[in-house]
Amino acid sequence: MAASSVQDTPDELRLMKQRLAELEAKQKNTPEEYTTDKHSPFTEDILAKPLSEKLKMTQLTSYEDGNDPVGHLDRYTSWIELQGASDAIMCRAFSLTFGNRAMRWFKKLP
């Protein structure tokens, strides 16, 4: 039985390589806006700042194309300052107010 297991190994390896190639090909065909990654455009200093336990996320209107960007920023700034958030947390939390298209843009930032 051990001999047949050894003989099957190259075939199993070939099959695994084939399946891996198929998965990689599917990944290449996946539209970019549907992929996710853990990349963040923020520096380590900003990411290291702890969130306040008092910070309450409310339902702010999300920013979409056609909305007034200055008005959106003004509403967000007023709300986050009222929360007493640091500049670092203000930066990190801002993307939570983005709609789908704005979030895809944000995720592409270097």
N, CA, C and O of each residue as an XYZ file, in Angstrom:
440
protein
N       0.814     -1.188      0.000
C       0.000      0.000      0.000
C       0.861      1.257      0.000
O       0.508      2.261     -0.620
N       1.968      1.198      0.684
C       2.862      2.344      0.715
C       3.412      2.641     -0.662
O       3.605      3.809     -0.999
N       3.672      1.625     -1.471
C       4.205      1.821     -2.814
C       3.203      2.544     -3.694
O       3.593      3.419     -4.466
N       1.912      2.203     -3.601
C       0.921      2.882     -4.434
C       0.744      4.336     -3.998
O       0.470      5.198     -4.834
N       0.895      4.620     -2.708
C       0.798      5.995     -2.227
C       1.913      6.844     -2.808
O       1.699      7.995     -3.188
N       3.100      6.269     -2.874
C       4.233      6.992     -3.433
C       4.013      7.239     -4.918
O       4.342      8.312     -5.423
N       3.458      6.252     -5.624
C       3.217      6.417     -7.059
C       2.114      7.436     -7.324
O       2.167      8.147     -8.327
N       1.122      7.521     -6.452
C       0.028      8.468     -6.638
C       0.456      9.911     -6.370
O      -0.181     10.840     -6.867
N       1.497     10.109     -5.612
C       1.922     11.445     -5.217
C       2.182     12.373     -6.402
O       1.706     13.508     -6.367
N       2.911     11.964     -7.459
C       3.109     12.881     -8.586
C       1.793     13.275     -9.261
O       1.632     14.422     -9.676
N       0.851     12.332     -9.373
C      -0.442     12.661     -9.969
C      -1.220     13.639     -9.089
O      -1.843     14.574     -9.592
N      -1.181     13.421     -7.789
C      -1.867     14.321     -6.872
C      -1.233     15.709     -6.900
O      -1.934     16.720     -6.854
N       0.076     15.751     -6.976
C       0.777     17.026     -7.057
C       0.419     17.756     -8.345
O       0.196     18.967     -8.337
N       0.365     17.022     -9.447
C      -0.015     17.618    -10.732
C      -1.436     18.172    -10.657
O      -1.701     19.270    -11.146
N      -2.351     17.416    -10.047
C      -3.733     17.851     -9.910
C      -3.831     19.100     -9.028
O      -4.591     20.018     -9.336
N      -3.075     19.136     -7.950
C      -3.073     20.315     -7.075
C      -2.536     21.538     -7.808
O      -3.069     22.637     -7.657
N      -1.480     21.353     -8.603
C      -0.930     22.471     -9.376
C      -1.948     22.970    -10.389
O      -2.075     24.174    -10.611
N      -2.675     22.038    -11.003
C      -3.695     22.412    -11.977
C      -4.807     23.214    -11.296
O      -5.242     24.239    -11.821
N      -5.260     22.761    -10.154
C      -6.311     23.473     -9.420
C      -5.837     24.854     -8.973
O      -6.596     25.822     -9.024
N      -4.588     24.939     -8.536
C      -4.026     26.227     -8.139
C      -3.984     27.184     -9.327
O      -4.318     28.361     -9.189
N      -3.577     26.684    -10.488
C      -3.535     27.515    -11.695
C      -4.934     28.005    -12.060
O      -5.098     29.151    -12.478
N      -5.941     27.148    -11.906
C      -7.319     27.547    -12.196
C      -7.786     28.644    -11.239
O      -8.425     29.610    -11.656
N      -7.465     28.490     -9.967
C      -7.838     29.513     -8.987
C      -7.138     30.841     -9.262
O      -7.748     31.904     -9.141
N      -5.864     30.783     -9.629
C      -5.129     32.009     -9.950
C      -5.717     32.679    -11.179
O      -5.796     33.906    -11.237
N      -6.134     31.882    -12.169
C      -6.745     32.444    -13.374
C      -8.070     33.121    -13.033
O      -8.374     34.190    -13.563
N      -8.851     32.513    -12.163
C     -10.110     33.129    -11.740
C      -9.850     34.441    -11.019
O     -10.576     35.416    -11.214
N      -8.817     34.470    -10.187
C      -8.486     35.687     -9.447
C      -8.116     36.815    -10.399
O      -8.484     37.967    -10.169
N      -7.394     36.494    -11.464
C      -7.012     37.514    -12.443
C      -8.233     38.066    -13.157
O      -8.226     39.220    -13.585
N      -9.277     37.267    -13.291
C     -10.488     37.696    -13.981
C     -11.491     38.377    -13.058
O     -12.546     38.821    -13.510
N     -11.174     38.462    -11.782
C     -12.060     39.105    -10.819
C     -11.943     40.618    -10.974
O     -10.838     41.159    -10.945
N     -13.079     41.307    -11.139
C     -13.001     42.773    -11.238
C     -12.329     43.354    -10.004
O     -12.583     42.921     -8.880
N     -11.478     44.330    -10.226
C     -10.678     44.908     -9.146
C     -11.529     45.452     -8.010
O     -11.144     45.356     -6.844
N     -12.686     46.022     -8.340
C     -13.479     46.627     -7.287
C     -14.127     45.613     -6.353
O     -14.661     45.989     -5.309
N     -14.087     44.338     -6.712
C     -14.683     43.326     -5.845
C     -13.655     42.609     -4.992
O     -14.016     41.780     -4.156
N     -12.396     42.909     -5.184
C     -11.371     42.268     -4.368
C     -11.179     43.073     -3.091
O     -11.464     44.269     -3.046
N     -10.704     42.413     -2.079
C     -10.440     43.106     -0.823
C      -9.010     42.831     -0.407
O      -8.442     41.791     -0.740
N      -8.453     43.742      0.302
C      -7.148     43.521      0.908
C      -7.088     44.330      2.193
O      -7.955     45.164      2.456
N      -6.101     44.088      2.956
C      -5.987     44.731      4.264
C      -5.099     45.970      4.208
O      -4.739     46.525      5.246
N      -4.747     46.403      3.008
C      -3.884     47.564      2.844
C      -4.558     48.810      3.421
O      -5.766     48.999      3.281
N      -3.774     49.634      4.056
C      -4.260     50.908      4.567
C      -3.325     52.010      4.093
O      -2.106     51.838      4.121
N      -3.873     53.135      3.659
C      -3.019     54.245      3.239
C      -2.433     55.022      4.414
O      -1.664     55.961      4.206
N      -2.779     54.652      5.635
C      -2.322     55.397      6.799
C      -0.956     54.931      7.282
O      -0.568     53.778      7.097
N      -0.240     55.860      7.907
C       1.068     55.538      8.477
C       0.882     54.706      9.744
O      -0.208     54.642     10.313
N       1.955     54.081     10.163
C       1.913     53.270     11.388
C       1.525     54.120     12.601
O       0.818     53.648     13.492
N       1.988     55.376     12.635
C       1.642     56.264     13.754
C       0.129     56.454     13.872
O      -0.431     56.398     14.966
N      -0.511     56.676     12.745
C      -1.962     56.878     12.759
C      -2.677     55.583     13.126
O      -3.628     55.595     13.908
N      -2.222     54.473     12.565
C      -2.855     53.186     12.858
C      -2.673     52.761     14.313
O      -3.493     52.016     14.850
N      -1.614     53.226     14.944
C      -1.321     52.819     16.327
C      -2.161     53.561     17.367
O      -2.235     53.127     18.516
N      -2.791     54.664     16.986
C      -3.581     55.433     17.957
C      -4.808     54.626     18.376
O      -5.556     54.145     17.526
N      -5.013     54.477     19.678
C      -6.164     53.690     20.142
C      -7.477     54.448     19.955
O      -7.527     55.673     20.054
N      -8.522     53.695     19.687
C      -9.855     54.284     19.596
C     -10.382     54.539     20.998
O     -10.162     53.747     21.913
N     -11.067     55.638     21.149
C     -11.689     55.951     22.431
C     -12.923     55.071     22.609
O     -13.672     54.833     21.662
N     -13.119     54.601     23.813
C     -14.323     53.819     24.103
C     -15.573     54.691     24.013
O     -16.683     54.180     23.865
N     -15.392     55.990     24.101
C     -16.517     56.919     24.046
C     -16.941     57.244     22.615
O     -18.021     57.795     22.404
N     -16.113     56.912     21.640
C     -16.421     57.236     20.249
C     -17.647     56.457     19.798
O     -17.664     55.228     19.850
N     -18.655     57.167     19.361
C     -19.898     56.553     18.896
C     -20.057     56.825     17.408
O     -20.094     57.976     16.971
N     -20.150     55.760     16.647
C     -20.369     55.909     15.212
C     -21.872     56.001     14.974
O     -22.633     55.115     15.363
N     -22.275     57.069     14.341
C     -23.688     57.246     14.021
C     -23.882     57.037     12.534
O     -22.920     56.828     11.794
N     -25.083     57.092     12.117
C     -25.388     56.945     10.706
C     -25.240     58.301     10.016
O     -26.215     59.036      9.857
N     -24.032     58.618      9.614
C     -23.824     59.815      8.808
C     -24.170     59.458      7.372
O     -23.994     58.316      6.949
N     -24.653     60.421      6.638
C     -24.942     60.185      5.234
C     -23.648     59.838      4.527
O     -22.650     60.543      4.676
N     -23.655     58.759      3.756
C     -22.423     58.371      3.067
C     -22.189     59.266      1.862
O     -23.127     59.756      1.233
N     -20.915     59.464      1.559
C     -20.554     60.306      0.425
C     -20.616     59.497     -0.854
O     -19.983     58.446     -0.957
N     -21.363     59.971     -1.819
C     -21.455     59.380     -3.152
C     -21.188     60.481     -4.172
O     -21.259     61.668     -3.857
N     -20.877     60.063     -5.407
C     -20.709     61.042     -6.482
C     -21.961     61.912     -6.572
O     -23.082     61.428     -6.417
N     -21.756     63.155     -6.816
C     -22.872     64.069     -6.951
C     -23.215     64.776     -5.651
O     -23.831     65.842     -5.668
N     -22.825     64.195     -4.529
C     -23.027     64.874     -3.246
C     -22.062     66.047     -3.155
O     -21.059     66.101     -3.867
N     -22.369     66.957     -2.295
C     -21.497     68.103     -2.051
C     -20.341     67.652     -1.155
O     -20.560     67.405      0.031
N     -19.108     67.534     -1.689
C     -18.000     67.034     -0.874
C     -17.644     67.961      0.286
O     -17.277     67.489      1.362
N     -17.746     69.264      0.080
C     -17.415     70.208      1.150
C     -18.448     70.112      2.273
O     -18.094     70.113      3.452
N     -19.704     70.029      1.903
C     -20.756     69.876      2.908
C     -20.605     68.573      3.681
O     -20.801     68.539      4.895
N     -20.256     67.503      2.977
C     -20.050     66.210      3.634
C     -18.896     66.297      4.632
O     -19.008     65.830      5.765
N     -17.796     66.896      4.201
C     -16.636     67.047      5.077
C     -16.966     67.927      6.284
O     -16.545     67.631      7.403
N     -17.713     69.000      6.060
C     -18.103     69.880      7.169
C     -18.952     69.135      8.199
O     -18.722     69.263      9.402
N     -19.936     68.355      7.731
C     -20.785     67.595      8.659
C     -19.957     66.571      9.430
O     -20.118     66.416     10.641
N     -19.066     65.869      8.715
C     -18.228     64.865      9.370
C     -17.314     65.519     10.410
O     -17.205     65.035     11.536
N     -16.663     66.615     10.030
C     -15.737     67.298     10.935
C     -16.468     67.778     12.190
O     -15.962     67.630     13.302
N     -17.645     68.345     12.010
C     -18.423     68.799     13.171
C     -18.759     67.629     14.086
O     -18.632     67.736     15.306
N     -19.183     66.522     13.507
C     -19.565     65.355     14.302
C     -18.363     64.758     15.034
O     -18.450     64.466     16.227
N     -17.234     64.572     14.326
C     -16.073     63.904     14.934
C     -15.415     64.794     15.985
O     -14.910     64.290     16.988
N     -15.414     66.111     15.772
C     -14.878     67.019     16.788
C     -15.741     66.995     18.041
O     -15.222     67.075     19.154
N     -17.042     66.886     17.870
C     -17.948     66.784     19.006
C     -17.651     65.529     19.828
O     -17.863     65.512     21.041
N     -17.166     64.494     19.172
C     -16.807     63.244     19.844
C     -15.481     63.360     20.606
O     -15.152     62.498     21.422
N     -14.725     64.427     20.337
C     -13.429     64.601     20.998
C     -12.344     63.702     20.438
O     -11.380     63.386     21.135
N     -12.488     63.290     19.192
C     -11.519     62.381     18.576
C     -10.236     63.120     18.209
O     -10.260     64.304     17.873
N      -9.130     62.408     18.280
C      -7.837     62.969     17.870
C      -7.805     63.095     16.348
O      -8.652     62.535     15.652
N      -6.829     63.831     15.846
C      -6.677     63.964     14.399
C      -6.475     62.607     13.735
O      -7.003     62.358     12.651
N      -5.712     61.729     14.386
C      -5.456     60.398     13.819
C      -6.752     59.607     13.681
O      -6.990     58.980     12.649
N      -7.579     59.634     14.699
C      -8.852     58.907     14.649
C      -9.791     59.578     13.654
O     -10.553     58.900     12.964
N      -9.738     60.895     13.576
C     -10.541     61.613     12.593
C     -10.206     61.128     11.182
O     -11.102     60.915     10.364
N      -8.928     60.956     10.906
C      -8.499     60.464      9.592
C      -8.970     59.035      9.356
O      -9.531     58.721      8.306
N      -8.737     58.181     10.335
C      -9.085     56.764     10.175
C     -10.585     56.543     10.024
O     -11.005     55.691      9.241
N     -11.383     57.281     10.745
C     -12.831     57.061     10.728
C     -13.508     57.658      9.498
O     -14.628     57.269      9.166
N     -12.858     58.583      8.826
C     -13.500     59.276      7.704
C     -13.950     58.321      6.608
O     -15.014     58.516      6.019
N     -13.160     57.297      6.326
C     -13.533     56.378      5.241
C     -14.825     55.621      5.544
O     -15.447     55.081      4.628
N     -15.235     55.571      6.795
C     -16.498     54.908      7.140
C     -17.705     55.662      6.600
O     -18.814     55.129      6.581
N     -17.495     56.898      6.163
C     -18.597     57.684      5.605
C     -18.648     57.599      4.086
O     -19.468     58.272      3.461
N     -17.791     56.788      3.481
C     -17.748     56.691      2.025
C     -18.796     55.720      1.503
O     -19.078     54.692      2.120
N     -19.362     56.063      0.364
C     -20.209     55.128     -0.362
C     -19.321     54.137     -1.117
O     -18.098     54.164     -0.980
N     -19.934     53.272     -1.904
C     -19.189     52.210     -2.585
C     -18.085     52.725     -3.500
O     -16.947     52.261     -3.422
N     -18.408     53.666     -4.350
C     -17.415     54.148     -5.317
C     -16.259     54.872     -4.619
O     -15.095     54.674     -4.969
N     -16.581     55.694     -3.652
C     -15.536     56.399     -2.905
C     -14.667     55.410     -2.129
O     -13.458     55.611     -2.012
N     -15.268     54.349     -1.601
C     -14.495     53.346     -0.864
C     -13.546     52.600     -1.799
O     -12.411     52.312     -1.418
N     -13.988     52.285     -3.010
C     -13.089     51.626     -3.976
C     -11.903     52.533     -4.290
O     -10.768     52.065     -4.382
N     -12.165     53.835     -4.454
C     -11.081     54.791     -4.697
C     -10.125     54.795     -3.507
O      -8.908     54.748     -3.686
N     -10.667     54.851     -2.307
C      -9.860     54.903     -1.091
C      -8.972     53.668     -0.969
O      -7.801     53.779     -0.604
N      -9.518     52.501     -1.271
C      -8.761     51.253     -1.147
C      -7.611     51.178     -2.151
O      -6.671     50.408     -1.954
N      -7.674     51.962     -3.212
C      -6.607     51.956     -4.223
C      -5.473     52.919     -3.887
O      -4.447     52.925     -4.567
N      -5.645     53.730     -2.849
C      -4.579     54.672     -2.488
C      -3.328     53.910     -2.071
O      -3.419     52.855     -1.444
N      -2.151     54.447     -2.421
C      -0.904     53.750     -2.048
C      -0.641     53.810     -0.549
O       0.362     53.275     -0.076
